[in-house]
């Protein structure tokens, strides 16, 4: 389920206006008034269920791993591994090997030779 992306009012008119959300505060602002077709505003109803909030789209909990010892004790039915971005190739290979032993899926294993 993709989350709704809310954009700033009139983000397409001026280059300097960022696309990040800002609450419209003008007294004649159509988006603030809730006019149909002027774009949606964040509301409580757009939130995800508490039971699935923060989970990977596969329905499993992501665990950030930076060394092979952190991969120990993970359950393949509940967890998936995401390798930290600061991990080098040598340690990344060790983490992928450890994950294969445990049967845990690695989300960002990358394409590299283990030899």
GISUL-V407935 format. One record per pair of residues at least 12 apart in sequence whose ideal C-beta (glycine too) atoms are under 10 Angstrom apart, sorted by sequence separation. I is the first residue (numbers start at 1). J is the second residue. D is the distance in whole Angstrom. If there is no record, write none. Layout:
BEGIN
i = (I I)
j = (J J)
d = (D D)
END
This chain:
BEGIN
i = (7 8 9 71 83 6 7 8 9 61 83 96 5 6 7 8 9 10 24 61 65 70 81 92 95 96 100 6 7 8 9 24 60 63 81 5 6 8 9 60 63 65 67 83 92 93 96 9 24 60 61 62 63 64 65 66 67 81 92 93 97 23 60 61 62 63 64 65 66 81 92 96 10 23 59 60 61 62 63 64 65 66 80 93 9 21 60 62 64 66 67 92 93 94 9 10 21 59 60 64 66 81 87 89 93 9 58 65 92 93 8 9 56 68 71 76 79 81 83 85 89 7 56 67 68 71 74 80 81 82 83 84 55 66 68 69 70 71 74 79 80 81 82 83 56 65 68 69 71 72 76 77 78 79 80 81 82 83 65 67 68 71 75 76 77 80 81 82 83 10 11 67 68 70 71 74 75 76 81 9 10 66 68 69 72 73 74 75 76 9 65 68 71 72 74 8 67 68 71 7 9 6 7 65 68 71 6 65 5 6 71 4 6 6 4 4 65 6 63 65 4 3 4 3 60 63 3 60 62 1 58 60 1 56 58 1 56 2 1)
j = (19 20 21 83 95 19 20 21 22 74 96 109 19 20 21 22 23 24 38 75 79 84 95 106 109 110 114 21 22 23 24 39 75 78 96 21 22 24 25 76 79 81 83 99 108 109 112 26 41 77 78 79 80 81 82 83 84 98 109 110 114 41 78 79 80 81 82 83 84 99 110 114 29 42 78 79 80 81 82 83 84 85 99 112 29 41 80 82 84 86 87 112 113 114 30 31 42 80 81 85 87 102 108 110 114 31 80 87 114 115 31 32 79 91 94 99 102 104 106 108 112 31 80 91 92 95 98 104 105 106 107 108 80 91 93 94 95 96 99 104 105 106 107 108 82 91 94 95 97 98 102 103 104 105 106 107 108 109 92 94 95 98 102 103 104 107 108 109 110 38 39 95 96 98 99 102 103 104 109 38 39 95 97 98 101 102 103 104 105 39 95 98 101 102 104 39 98 99 102 39 41 39 40 98 101 104 40 99 40 41 106 40 42 43 42 43 104 46 104 106 46 46 47 47 104 107 48 105 107 48 105 107 49 105 107 52 107 57 57)
d = (5 6 9 9 6 10 8 6 7 9 8 5 9 9 7 5 9 9 9 9 10 9 7 9 8 9 10 5 10 9 5 9 9 9 9 9 10 8 9 9 5 5 10 9 9 9 9 8 8 8 6 8 7 8 7 8 9 9 8 10 7 8 6 5 6 6 5 6 4 5 7 7 10 9 10 6 7 8 7 8 7 9 9 7 7 9 5 5 6 7 8 7 9 10 9 9 7 10 10 10 6 9 10 9 5 5 7 8 10 9 10 8 9 7 9 9 9 6 7 9 6 10 6 6 10 6 10 7 7 8 8 9 10 8 10 10 8 9 8 6 5 5 5 6 8 10 5 10 10 7 6 9 10 9 7 7 6 7 10 8 5 5 9 4 10 6 9 10 8 10 9 7 9 9 6 6 10 5 9 8 9 8 8 8 10 9 10 8 7 7 6 4 9 8 5 9 9 9 7 7 9 8 9 9 10 7 7 8 10 7 9 7 5 10 8 10 9 8 9 9 5 8 10 9 9 10 7 8 7 7 8 10 9 9 9 8 7 9 8)
END
